[in-house]
Amino acid sequence: MREYQLGEVVLEREFETTDSDGNIGLVKLLIGKAYRDTEPPFPWCSPFQIIGVGDEKVRGVWGFDSIQALTDSLPVIKAYLRVFAKDQQKTITWLGMDDLGLPDVKRHNDQT
């Protein structure tokens, strides 16, 4: 299994979780500077770490360039946040909103 390195943090966001008893927790998303790798077919990786919910492992999303790696990572991160919160029976919000301010995964036939 590949090991990812977060490296220099270039973006971060804080979210709130609430459990069934009303206890509020803090979740932090850290996104590291995209880096080049020699492993084909995607030479760029956008690393990220979610702290406060889930296993807190550093993960990465790959792309043909650093922009693709970053933009493709955002819906993946949103999915991880939702799954981790659900697994721990919590709701997760950003600025009081349920959508977390991150894009959804696009289907290949989406034109927008």
Wavefront OBJ file of the C-alpha trace (Angstrom):
o trace
v 0.000 0.000 0.000
v 1.265 3.453 -0.952
v 2.365 5.827 1.788
v 1.454 9.475 1.281
v 3.280 12.451 2.754
v 1.261 15.547 3.648
v 4.264 17.855 3.356
v 3.661 21.596 3.410
v 0.036 22.404 4.222
v -1.302 24.915 1.692
v -5.058 24.752 2.389
v -7.146 23.985 5.433
v -10.756 24.104 6.540
v -12.525 23.396 9.832
v -15.850 21.586 10.130
v -18.117 20.799 13.076
v -19.516 17.426 14.012
v -22.483 16.807 16.249
v -23.322 13.449 17.811
v -26.766 12.189 18.850
v -26.286 13.663 22.354
v -25.603 17.130 20.921
v -21.867 17.060 21.644
v -19.979 19.260 19.198
v -16.546 18.347 17.842
v -14.023 19.956 15.525
v -12.755 18.348 12.318
v -9.836 19.814 10.420
v -9.057 19.205 6.754
v -5.445 19.734 5.738
v -4.413 19.727 2.071
v -0.726 19.520 1.303
v 1.146 21.023 -1.616
v 0.748 18.814 -4.700
v 3.892 16.921 -5.593
v 5.302 15.059 -8.581
v 5.853 11.334 -8.510
v 7.406 8.940 -10.989
v 4.635 6.364 -10.898
v 2.488 6.376 -14.062
v -0.095 7.085 -15.354
v -0.764 10.159 -13.177
v 2.398 12.048 -12.215
v 0.900 14.485 -9.677
v -0.522 13.819 -6.209
v -2.635 16.102 -4.021
v -2.222 14.825 -0.431
v -4.770 15.462 2.307
v -5.470 14.554 5.919
v -8.694 14.693 7.920
v -8.179 15.158 11.668
v -10.937 14.688 14.238
v -13.007 11.997 12.536
v -11.983 8.752 10.842
v -8.549 7.167 10.967
v -6.589 10.421 10.298
v -4.406 8.760 7.625
v -2.792 10.884 4.942
v -4.355 10.067 1.582
v -3.807 11.319 -1.947
v -5.612 11.874 -5.214
v -3.717 11.716 -8.502
v -3.934 13.790 -11.660
v -2.149 14.616 -14.899
v -1.102 17.947 -13.385
v -1.299 19.599 -9.986
v -4.559 21.419 -10.752
v -6.340 18.225 -11.766
v -5.026 16.409 -8.699
v -6.322 19.188 -6.426
v -9.704 19.680 -8.067
v -10.328 15.928 -8.265
v -9.428 15.589 -4.580
v -12.183 17.930 -3.335
v -15.202 15.680 -4.060
v -13.222 12.679 -2.791
v -12.515 14.531 0.454
v -16.215 15.409 0.782
v -17.115 11.731 0.418
v -14.553 10.708 3.067
v -15.891 13.321 5.488
v -19.449 12.075 5.023
v -18.498 8.394 5.416
v -16.309 8.983 8.482
v -19.021 11.065 10.177
v -21.730 8.512 9.366
v -19.570 5.633 10.645
v -19.184 7.489 13.944
v -22.899 8.419 13.991
v -22.264 12.146 13.694
v -23.491 14.902 11.442
v -20.922 17.182 9.865
v -21.354 20.815 8.812
v -19.353 23.810 7.612
v -20.515 27.274 8.667
v -23.795 25.644 9.657
v -24.329 24.204 6.168
v -24.720 20.554 5.279
v -23.015 20.792 1.861
v -19.526 21.411 3.423
v -18.602 23.922 0.692
v -16.970 21.179 -1.392
v -18.045 19.962 -4.841
v -19.810 16.661 -5.408
v -18.351 13.917 -7.551
v -19.249 14.569 -11.179
v -20.492 11.784 -13.363
v -18.668 11.400 -16.669
v -21.732 12.452 -18.642
v -22.147 15.748 -16.735
v -21.586 18.735 -19.028
v -21.381 21.426 -16.323
l 1 2 3 4 5 6 7 8 9 10 11 12 13 14 15 16 17 18 19 20 21 22 23 24 25 26 27 28 29 30 31 32 33 34 35 36 37 38 39 40 41 42 43 44 45 46 47 48 49 50 51 52 53 54 55 56 57 58 59 60 61 62 63 64 65 66 67 68 69 70 71 72 73 74 75 76 77 78 79 80 81 82 83 84 85 86 87 88 89 90 91 92 93 94 95 96 97 98 99 100 101 102 103 104 105 106 107 108 109 110 111 112
